[in-house]
Protein backbone atom coordinates (compact mmCIF):
# COMPACT_ATOMS: atom_id res chain seq x y z
CA UNK A 1 0.00 0.00 0.00
CA UNK A 2 1.32 3.43 -0.93
CA UNK A 3 2.09 6.17 1.59
CA UNK A 4 -0.90 8.15 0.30
CA UNK A 5 -3.30 5.23 0.63
CA UNK A 6 -2.07 4.53 4.15
CA UNK A 7 -2.58 8.19 5.07
CA UNK A 8 -6.14 8.17 3.71
CA UNK A 9 -6.97 5.08 5.79
CA UNK A 10 -6.06 7.09 8.90
CA UNK A 11 -7.57 10.49 8.17
CA UNK A 12 -10.72 9.59 6.22
CA UNK A 13 -12.58 7.22 8.54
CA UNK A 14 -15.24 9.51 9.93
CA UNK A 15 -15.59 12.09 12.72
CA UNK A 16 -14.92 9.63 15.54
CA UNK A 17 -12.39 7.20 14.08
CA UNK A 18 -10.10 9.46 12.02
CA UNK A 19 -6.56 9.64 13.36
CA UNK A 20 -3.86 12.27 13.02
CA UNK A 21 -0.81 11.66 10.87
CA UNK A 22 2.75 12.01 12.03
CA UNK A 23 4.85 14.62 10.27
CA UNK A 24 6.69 11.79 8.50
CA UNK A 25 3.45 10.21 7.25
CA UNK A 26 2.14 13.54 5.96
CA UNK A 27 5.45 14.27 4.24
CA UNK A 28 5.51 10.86 2.54
CA UNK A 29 1.93 11.24 1.29
CA UNK A 30 2.60 14.75 -0.03
CA UNK A 31 5.83 13.63 -1.70
CA UNK A 32 3.87 10.93 -3.52
CA UNK A 33 1.37 13.52 -4.75
CA UNK A 34 4.14 15.86 -5.91
CA UNK A 35 5.84 13.02 -7.80
CA UNK A 36 2.92 12.90 -10.23
CA UNK A 37 2.37 9.19 -9.59
CA UNK A 38 -0.57 9.59 -7.20
CA UNK A 39 -4.15 8.93 -8.25
CA UNK A 40 -5.82 12.38 -8.44
CA UNK A 41 -8.96 11.08 -6.72
CA UNK A 42 -6.89 9.83 -3.82
CA UNK A 43 -4.99 13.13 -3.68
CA UNK A 44 -8.26 15.07 -3.47
CA UNK A 45 -9.60 12.74 -0.76
CA UNK A 46 -6.38 13.27 1.22
CA UNK A 47 -6.64 17.06 1.19
CA UNK A 48 -10.39 17.22 1.86
CA UNK A 49 -10.20 14.63 4.65
CA UNK A 50 -7.44 16.62 6.34
CA UNK A 51 -9.50 19.78 6.07
CA UNK A 52 -12.61 18.16 7.53
CA UNK A 53 -10.59 16.60 10.35
CA UNK A 54 -8.57 19.83 10.72
CA UNK A 55 -4.86 19.66 10.10
CA UNK A 56 -2.50 19.35 13.04
CA UNK A 57 0.80 21.21 13.31
CA UNK A 58 2.62 17.95 12.61
CA UNK A 59 0.58 17.33 9.46
CA UNK A 60 1.13 20.87 8.23
CA UNK A 61 4.83 20.58 8.91
CA UNK A 62 5.10 17.28 7.06
CA UNK A 63 3.32 18.68 4.00
CA UNK A 64 5.47 21.82 4.16
CA UNK A 65 8.67 19.78 4.27
CA UNK A 66 7.61 17.86 1.16
CA UNK A 67 6.81 21.10 -0.65
CA UNK A 68 10.06 22.79 0.35
CA UNK A 69 12.05 19.71 -0.62
CA UNK A 70 10.62 19.88 -4.14
CA UNK A 71 12.91 22.76 -5.08
CA UNK A 72 16.42 24.05 -4.43
CA UNK A 73 16.68 26.95 -2.00
CA UNK A 74 18.90 29.89 -2.95
CA UNK A 75 20.74 32.10 -0.48
CA UNK A 76 20.82 35.86 -1.00
CA UNK A 77 23.71 37.89 0.36
CA UNK A 78 21.54 40.41 2.21
CA UNK A 79 21.26 41.13 5.90
CA UNK A 80 17.46 41.04 5.95
CA UNK A 81 14.90 39.73 3.49
CA UNK A 82 11.12 40.10 3.82
CA UNK A 83 8.80 37.61 2.14
CA UNK A 84 5.33 39.06 1.66
CA UNK A 85 2.63 36.43 1.44
CA UNK A 86 -0.60 37.55 -0.16
CA UNK A 87 -3.21 34.91 -1.08
CA UNK A 88 -2.29 33.20 -4.34
CA UNK A 89 -5.93 33.25 -5.49
CA UNK A 90 -5.90 37.05 -5.61
CA UNK A 91 -8.41 39.77 -4.82
CA UNK A 92 -11.85 40.51 -6.23
CA UNK A 93 -13.13 43.31 -4.00
CA UNK A 94 -10.05 45.51 -3.59
CA UNK A 95 -7.32 46.46 -6.06
CA UNK A 96 -4.09 44.73 -4.93
CA UNK A 97 -1.81 47.76 -5.21
CA UNK A 98 0.47 45.98 -2.73
CA UNK A 99 1.91 44.27 -5.81
CA UNK A 100 4.00 47.49 -5.90
CA UNK A 101 4.97 47.15 -2.23
CA UNK A 102 8.19 45.13 -2.76
CA UNK A 103 9.68 48.01 -4.78
CA UNK A 104 8.68 50.48 -2.05
CA UNK A 105 10.27 48.33 0.65
CA UNK A 106 13.43 47.78 -1.39
CA UNK A 107 13.76 51.52 -1.98
CA UNK A 108 13.31 51.98 1.77
CA UNK A 109 16.24 49.66 2.48
CA UNK A 110 14.54 46.28 3.01
CA UNK A 111 15.04 43.58 0.34
CA UNK A 112 11.70 41.97 -0.46
CA UNK A 113 10.30 38.97 -2.33
CA UNK A 114 6.69 38.30 -3.29
CA UNK A 115 5.42 34.99 -4.61
CA UNK A 116 2.31 33.85 -6.41
CA UNK A 117 0.73 32.55 -9.60
CA UNK A 118 -1.03 34.16 -12.54
CA UNK A 119 -4.41 32.84 -11.38
CA UNK A 120 -5.70 30.39 -8.82
CA UNK A 121 -9.10 28.90 -8.02
CA UNK A 122 -11.57 28.85 -6.51
CA UNK A 123 -11.48 32.66 -6.28
CA UNK A 124 -9.59 33.55 -9.48
CA UNK A 125 -8.99 37.10 -8.27
CA UNK A 126 -6.50 39.68 -9.52
CA UNK A 127 -3.00 38.64 -8.46
CA UNK A 128 0.42 40.22 -8.07
CA UNK A 129 1.43 38.42 -11.25
CA UNK A 130 -1.39 39.94 -13.28
CA UNK A 131 -0.78 43.46 -11.96
CA UNK A 132 2.98 43.33 -12.38
CA UNK A 133 2.69 41.83 -15.87
CA UNK A 134 0.22 44.55 -16.89
CA UNK A 135 2.70 47.14 -15.63
CA UNK A 136 5.51 45.62 -17.71
CA UNK A 137 7.51 44.15 -14.82
CA UNK A 138 9.33 40.83 -15.04
CA UNK A 139 7.23 37.96 -13.71
CA UNK A 140 8.95 34.93 -15.28
CA UNK A 141 12.15 34.71 -13.27
CA UNK A 142 13.99 31.61 -12.14
CA UNK A 143 14.90 31.39 -8.46
CA UNK A 144 18.47 32.33 -9.30
CA UNK A 145 17.39 35.33 -11.37
CA UNK A 146 15.09 36.53 -8.60
CA UNK A 147 17.98 36.19 -6.14
CA UNK A 148 20.22 38.26 -8.40
CA UNK A 149 17.66 41.08 -8.54
CA UNK A 150 17.23 41.01 -4.78
CA UNK A 151 20.97 41.45 -4.15
CA UNK A 152 21.23 44.14 -6.84
CA UNK A 153 21.45 47.45 -4.91
CA UNK A 154 19.50 49.25 -7.64
CA UNK A 155 16.57 46.80 -7.52
CA UNK A 156 16.39 44.93 -4.21
CA UNK A 157 13.13 43.09 -4.90
CA UNK A 158 11.59 40.42 -7.09
CA UNK A 159 8.40 38.54 -7.86
CA UNK A 160 8.79 34.76 -8.11
CA UNK A 161 6.11 32.66 -9.77
CA UNK A 162 5.26 29.23 -8.40
CA UNK A 163 5.55 27.79 -11.92
CA UNK A 164 9.30 28.48 -11.73
CA UNK A 165 9.94 27.99 -8.03
CA UNK A 166 7.78 24.92 -7.32
CA UNK A 167 6.70 23.34 -10.62
CA UNK A 168 5.47 20.11 -9.00
CA UNK A 169 3.14 22.11 -6.73
CA UNK A 170 2.10 24.33 -9.64
CA UNK A 171 1.09 21.18 -11.55
CA UNK A 172 -1.68 20.58 -8.97
CA UNK A 173 -3.64 23.68 -10.01
CA UNK A 174 -6.26 21.84 -12.02
CA UNK A 175 -6.82 19.35 -9.21
CA UNK A 176 -7.20 22.16 -6.70
CA UNK A 177 -9.75 23.94 -8.90
CA UNK A 178 -11.82 20.78 -9.26
CA UNK A 179 -11.72 20.26 -5.48
CA UNK A 180 -13.53 23.62 -5.10
CA UNK A 181 -12.60 24.03 -1.42
CA UNK A 182 -9.17 25.38 -0.51
CA UNK A 183 -6.81 22.74 0.92
CA UNK A 184 -3.99 23.33 3.40
CA UNK A 185 -1.77 24.06 0.39
CA UNK A 186 -3.41 27.50 0.13
CA UNK A 187 -1.80 28.45 3.44
CA UNK A 188 1.45 26.53 3.21
CA UNK A 189 2.42 27.69 -0.28
CA UNK A 190 2.52 31.29 0.96
CA UNK A 191 5.15 30.31 3.56
CA UNK A 192 7.59 28.53 1.27
CA UNK A 193 11.10 29.97 1.28
CA UNK A 194 12.73 29.63 -2.15
CA UNK A 195 15.25 32.36 -1.27
CA UNK A 196 16.77 32.78 2.15
CA UNK A 197 18.82 35.71 3.41
CA UNK A 198 22.32 35.08 4.69
CA UNK A 199 21.15 37.15 7.66
CA UNK A 200 17.50 37.08 8.72
CA UNK A 201 14.47 36.15 6.65
CA UNK A 202 11.13 37.57 7.82
CA UNK A 203 7.53 36.83 6.85
CA UNK A 204 4.62 39.25 6.43
CA UNK A 205 1.44 37.21 6.01
CA UNK A 206 -2.31 37.74 6.24
CA UNK A 207 -5.08 35.70 7.84
CA UNK A 208 -8.87 35.69 8.12
CA UNK A 209 -9.91 33.00 10.59
CA UNK A 210 -9.02 33.55 14.24
CA UNK A 211 -7.48 30.09 14.69
CA UNK A 212 -4.70 30.79 12.18
CA UNK A 213 -2.24 33.12 13.98
CA UNK A 214 -0.90 30.38 16.25
CA UNK A 215 -0.73 27.96 13.31
CA UNK A 216 1.17 30.48 11.19
CA UNK A 217 3.53 31.40 14.02
CA UNK A 218 4.42 27.76 14.66
CA UNK A 219 4.95 27.08 10.97
CA UNK A 220 7.07 30.21 10.46
CA UNK A 221 9.34 29.24 13.35
CA UNK A 222 9.72 25.65 12.11
CA UNK A 223 10.38 26.85 8.55
CA UNK A 224 13.30 29.01 9.68
CA UNK A 225 11.83 32.52 9.53
CA UNK A 226 13.44 34.86 12.04
CA UNK A 227 10.04 36.46 12.67
CA UNK A 228 6.52 36.77 11.32
CA UNK A 229 4.10 39.69 11.13
CA UNK A 230 0.65 38.11 10.97
CA UNK A 231 -1.98 40.57 9.79
CA UNK A 232 -5.75 40.47 9.92
CA UNK A 233 -5.77 41.71 6.37
CA UNK A 234 -8.27 42.71 3.72
CA UNK A 235 -9.39 39.60 1.83
CA UNK A 236 -6.79 37.64 3.80
CA UNK A 237 -3.96 39.79 2.47
CA UNK A 238 -1.01 41.52 4.08
CA UNK A 239 -2.62 44.96 4.41
CA UNK A 240 -5.03 45.70 7.26
CA UNK A 241 -8.00 48.00 6.88
CA UNK A 242 -7.14 51.67 6.42
CA UNK A 243 -10.04 53.06 8.46
CA UNK A 244 -9.70 51.38 11.88
CA UNK A 245 -7.44 49.35 14.11
CA UNK A 246 -6.86 45.69 13.22
CA UNK A 247 -6.00 42.75 15.44
CA UNK A 248 -2.60 41.55 14.30
CA UNK A 249 0.18 39.39 15.72
CA UNK A 250 3.96 39.19 15.82
CA UNK A 251 6.08 36.14 16.46
CA UNK A 252 9.74 35.31 16.89
CA UNK A 253 8.96 31.79 18.10
CA UNK A 254 6.00 29.43 18.08
CA UNK A 255 3.68 31.85 19.90
CA UNK A 256 1.67 34.56 18.16
CA UNK A 257 1.78 37.69 20.32
CA UNK A 258 -1.21 40.04 19.80
CA UNK A 259 -0.55 43.61 18.68
CA UNK A 260 -3.21 46.08 17.65
CA UNK A 261 -2.28 47.96 14.48
CA UNK A 262 -3.94 51.37 14.09
CA UNK A 263 -3.51 53.45 10.90
CA UNK A 264 -3.64 56.66 12.96
CA UNK A 265 -0.36 55.65 14.62
CA UNK A 266 1.17 55.73 11.14
CA UNK A 267 -0.24 59.19 10.42
CA UNK A 268 -2.97 57.80 8.14
CA UNK A 269 -6.67 58.60 8.02
CA UNK A 270 -9.09 57.05 5.54
CA UNK A 271 -12.79 56.30 5.48
CA UNK A 272 -12.39 53.29 3.19
CA UNK A 273 -11.11 49.86 4.13
CA UNK A 274 -8.86 49.56 1.12
CA UNK A 275 -8.35 50.49 -2.52
CA UNK A 276 -11.72 50.06 -4.21
CA UNK A 277 -12.15 49.94 -7.99
CA UNK A 278 -13.27 53.29 -9.39
CA UNK A 279 -13.69 52.84 -13.12
CA UNK A 280 -15.25 49.38 -13.15
CA UNK A 281 -17.67 47.28 -11.13
CA UNK A 282 -15.01 44.60 -10.79
CA UNK A 283 -11.34 44.67 -9.88
CA UNK A 284 -8.99 44.58 -12.87
CA UNK A 285 -5.24 44.35 -13.25
CA UNK A 286 -5.27 47.41 -15.49
CA UNK A 287 -6.95 49.67 -12.94
CA UNK A 288 -4.72 48.25 -10.21
CA UNK A 289 -1.69 49.30 -12.26
CA UNK A 290 -3.09 52.79 -12.88
CA UNK A 291 -3.72 53.31 -9.16
CA UNK A 292 -0.40 51.76 -8.15
CA UNK A 293 1.63 53.92 -10.50
CA UNK A 294 -0.25 57.02 -9.39
CA UNK A 295 0.65 56.14 -5.82
CA UNK A 296 4.31 55.68 -6.74
CA UNK A 297 4.14 59.17 -8.23
CA UNK A 298 2.94 60.49 -4.86
CA UNK A 299 -0.73 61.07 -5.73
CA UNK A 300 -2.69 61.15 -2.48
CA UNK A 301 -5.47 58.67 -1.80
CA UNK A 302 -6.07 55.13 -0.51
CA UNK A 303 -3.51 53.59 -2.88
CA UNK A 304 -0.69 55.81 -1.62
CA UNK A 305 -1.75 55.27 1.99
CA UNK A 306 -1.81 51.51 1.40
CA UNK A 307 1.80 51.52 0.17
CA UNK A 308 2.87 53.73 3.07
CA UNK A 309 1.04 51.50 5.55
CA UNK A 310 2.36 48.22 4.16
CA UNK A 311 5.89 49.52 3.81
CA UNK A 312 5.94 51.03 7.27
CA UNK A 313 4.62 47.81 8.80
CA UNK A 314 7.47 45.87 7.22
CA UNK A 315 10.18 48.33 8.29
CA UNK A 316 8.79 48.62 11.82
CA UNK A 317 8.42 44.87 12.27
CA UNK A 318 11.96 44.18 11.03
CA UNK A 319 13.40 46.73 13.47
CA UNK A 320 14.42 49.27 10.84
CA UNK A 321 12.52 52.14 12.50
CA UNK A 322 12.13 53.01 16.17
CA UNK A 323 8.43 53.77 15.84
CA UNK A 324 5.52 53.19 13.52
CA UNK A 325 5.25 56.90 12.76
CA UNK A 326 8.97 57.13 11.89
CA UNK A 327 8.62 54.13 9.59
CA UNK A 328 5.65 55.73 7.82
CA UNK A 329 7.45 59.04 7.43
CA UNK A 330 10.47 57.28 5.95
CA UNK A 331 8.36 55.39 3.41
CA UNK A 332 6.46 58.57 2.52
CA UNK A 333 9.76 60.36 1.79
CA UNK A 334 11.00 57.44 -0.30
CA UNK A 335 7.87 57.59 -2.45
CA UNK A 336 7.75 61.38 -2.74
CA UNK A 337 11.41 61.51 -3.77
CA UNK A 338 10.73 59.22 -6.74
CA UNK A 339 13.08 56.55 -5.37
CA UNK A 340 10.36 53.90 -5.07
CA UNK A 341 9.22 54.53 -8.65
CA UNK A 342 12.81 54.17 -9.85
CA UNK A 343 13.22 50.85 -8.02
CA UNK A 344 10.04 49.61 -9.63
CA UNK A 345 11.12 50.70 -13.10
CA UNK A 346 14.43 48.88 -12.68
CA UNK A 347 12.43 45.62 -12.81
CA UNK A 348 10.71 46.45 -16.09
CA UNK A 349 10.87 43.80 -18.77
Secondary structure, DSSP 8 states (H G I E B T S, - for coil): --HHHHHHHHHSS-TTT-----HHHHHHHHHHHHTT-S-HHHHHHHHHHHHHH---HHHHHHHHHHHHTTS--EEE--SEEEEEE--TT-BSSS--GGGGHHHHHHHTT-EEEEEE-S--TTT--B-HHHHHHHHTB-----HHHHHHHHH-TTT-EEEEEHHHH-HHHHTTHHHHHHH-S--THHHHGGG--SEEESSEEEEEEEE-STTHHHHHHHHHHHHT-SEEEEEE-GGGSS---SSS-EEEEEESSSS-EEEEE-GGGGT---SSSS---SSSSS--HHHHHHHHHHHHTT--SHHHHHHHHHHHHHHHHTTSSSSHHHHHHHHHHHHHTTHHHHHHHTTB-
